[in-house]
Amino acid sequence: MTFDLDTIRGKFPALTLTDNGIPRVYLDNPAGTQVPQSVVDAMSRHMLETNANVEGPFGNSASATAIVTELRHAMADLLNAASPNEIIFGQNMTTLTMHLSRSISHLLRPGDEIVLTRMEHDGNISPWLLMARDLDLKVRWVPFNTETYQFDDDAFDDVLSEKTKLVCIGAANNLIGTINDVKSIAGKAKAIGAMTFVDAVQSTPHVSIDVQDLGCDFLACSAYKFCGPHQGILWGRHDLLERLDPYKVRPATDEVPGCFETGTPSIEGMAGTTAAVDYFAWIGETMAGDYQGRYPAFEGRRKYVHAAMDCLFGYEATLASHLINGLQQLAGVQVHGITDPDAMDRRVPTVAFTVDGISPELIATELGARNIFVWFGDNYAIEVSRHMGVFDSGGVVRVGPVHYNSKAEVDLALNALSDILPSAAVA
Ligand SMILES: Cc1ncc(COP(=O)(O)O)c(C=O)c1O
């Protein structure tokens, strides 16, 4: 079987829901995806049958401990980590990044420099700004080109030096959708002895991630963006994790990776996250046969999830292209992001736009009234919206399809916009 949207949609109970007879159109996915039934089943199975804290001397606890171990393996497959012991769990990406910014700080000295970019969600900015404030570090900013919506080739060369200790970069942006060349940036950082932290929250749902190939040092993501529950995941190179200073309570383990995991984990979240990875593996095994050959060195679930991501990326590119083309036909609409139909491989399908004279909030609210779910504003990408000059005018409207959306749903949004925009402009 090749990619089969109906079969995929059949896995998601939420996609069949209606309100007052009107179907829901979920285009709010960059803020959080819907989940397949298998994710809910895994979570409820744990809560009903194996609910216990971990590491205890009885069967239920052994089952709970096994759920944690299984997710370390599942995430190692999804990210192609060298070992499950490089996988750390926490509440979400932001909490894990705040925590890492504490645990990394003893490697840094006053006057050292860290590199941040204007193309980040604040989860990849504020933790580092706070660390820089506390340790008296210098922050060097990398702008992106507001015409190409990408970094210029030499953008990082201007700021990297022997003083640079850490480079923080988003793999894909949550507002404009640009995919960044993390491998090249991490290579530049490594060449001068700096570490690279990657925010992969918006790339994990769309792109095959291979931390070993990227050559980065840390990478964080969040399962609620890839059809799982609220569960944060941080990958770190094991030898580097061994050198960090975990902020932890005394009775907790001193071993990596558990030493970075504060408090009692969400074991139900972990059960659901493994099911989410297995959902992608199911797509890879049953619908992405043509892509499996791209990963000759991988086996089993690891091969399947990476094949699935490549397969889904191709389909999502067709949705992005259709959406962007439709938006460009509407009077007064400006798409903020890569629009060239031949460059869809440089973006995820998250599309931002503004309309002359009409607030993003009004447009999103009108779409919401038609059961079409989109977000508006800066979506926590305040540097991005400031850099593009849209921050003070209410940000953008953000439309974010994923692989379970159909072209027909994108058309519903476009048709609704063609109704809304002329009347809103007059009002
Ligand atoms: C690119 C990006 N980074 C970080 C975050 C923060 O993730 P979390 O909610 O897991 O803290 C988000 C959330 O939307 C995001 O889109």
The ligand as a Gaussian input file, in Angstrom:
#p B3LYP/6-31G(d) Opt

LIG

0 1
 C        9.641000      25.770000      17.622000
 C        9.140000      25.567000      19.029000
 N       10.025000      25.488000      20.009000
 C        9.656000      25.306000      21.283000
 C        8.329000      25.212000      21.625000
 C        7.966000      24.988000      23.049000
 O        7.606000      23.659000      23.199000
 P        6.955000      23.124000      24.550000
 O        5.523000      23.509000      24.533000
 O        7.163000      21.654000      24.481000
 O        7.702000      23.740000      25.676000
 C        7.352000      25.311000      20.633000
 C        5.925000      25.255000      20.974000
 O        5.082000      25.590000      20.207000
 C        7.779000      25.490000      19.300000
 O        6.888000      25.579000      18.304000

